[in-house]
């Protein structure tokens, strides 16, 4: 599986073209993992729980 995070101010739809071409791409909505008021540490803990051992992670530059 390939996990794709949107960039700063990005949207899940940023990955729609790639998802059409590669069925194993999963776009991740960062706000569904943990809310901003919970802090980055909490977000990172929850994010790491949802990933397999060796994921491929994409983020636009």
VMD Tcl script that draws the C-alpha trace (Angstrom):
set ca {
  {0.00 0.00 0.00}
  {1.02 3.58 -0.64}
  {-0.20 6.18 1.86}
  {-0.49 9.74 0.58}
  {-0.72 12.82 2.79}
  {-1.80 16.15 1.34}
  {0.73 18.96 1.64}
  {0.27 22.20 3.57}
  {-3.24 23.50 2.78}
  {-3.65 20.50 0.46}
  {-6.73 18.35 -0.02}
  {-7.37 14.64 -0.35}
  {-8.46 15.32 -3.91}
  {-4.83 16.30 -4.70}
  {-4.18 12.57 -4.96}
  {-7.20 11.66 -7.12}
  {-5.22 11.35 -10.38}
  {-2.65 9.07 -8.76}
  {-5.40 6.99 -7.12}
  {-6.99 6.42 -10.54}
  {-3.69 5.14 -11.91}
  {-2.52 3.11 -8.91}
  {-5.18 1.22 -6.96}
  {-2.98 0.71 -3.90}
  {-2.83 4.46 -3.07}
  {-4.68 5.47 0.10}
  {-5.11 9.21 0.58}
  {-5.05 10.16 4.26}
  {-6.99 13.07 5.72}
  {-4.77 14.36 8.56}
  {-7.79 15.85 10.36}
  {-9.45 12.45 10.65}
  {-6.50 11.08 12.63}
  {-6.52 13.58 15.51}
  {-7.74 17.13 15.88}
  {-5.20 19.99 15.84}
  {-5.96 20.99 19.43}
  {-4.71 17.57 20.57}
  {-1.21 18.48 19.40}
  {1.33 17.01 17.02}
  {2.52 14.32 19.45}
  {-1.00 12.84 19.75}
  {-1.46 13.06 15.98}
  {1.83 11.22 15.37}
  {0.89 8.45 17.83}
  {-2.46 7.89 16.13}
  {-0.95 8.10 12.65}
  {1.69 5.48 13.47}
  {-0.98 3.12 14.84}
  {-2.81 3.07 11.52}
  {0.21 2.28 9.33}
  {1.64 -1.18 8.64}
  {5.24 -1.99 9.56}
  {6.88 -0.73 6.34}
  {4.60 1.73 4.57}
  {5.38 3.84 1.56}
  {4.47 7.40 2.47}
  {4.04 10.18 -0.10}
  {3.83 13.89 0.56}
  {4.00 16.57 -2.12}
  {6.94 18.91 -2.13}
}
mol new
graphics top color blue
foreach p $ca { graphics top sphere $p radius 0.5 }
foreach p [lrange $ca 0 end-1] q [lrange $ca 1 end] { graphics top cylinder $p $q radius 0.2 }
display resetview
